[in-house]
């Protein structure tokens, strides 16, 4: 039997989808947290989603969901 492929070796698109799925799963935990913990949790999830949905935006200095066209 072969060993599973490490996440870091997966193609970029697969890594993005994995990050999105994990972030969405983490949203389920928010209801069980205090307000301060929930806010921190949501900020972390937002950051993961922003990076996964807008690859390269952080390195280019773009903020949030702005998409000038």
Secondary structure, 3 states (H helix, E strand, C coil): CCCCCCHHHCCHHHHHHHHHHHHHHHHCCHHHCCHHHHHHHHHHHHHHHHHHHCCCHHHHCCCCCCCCC
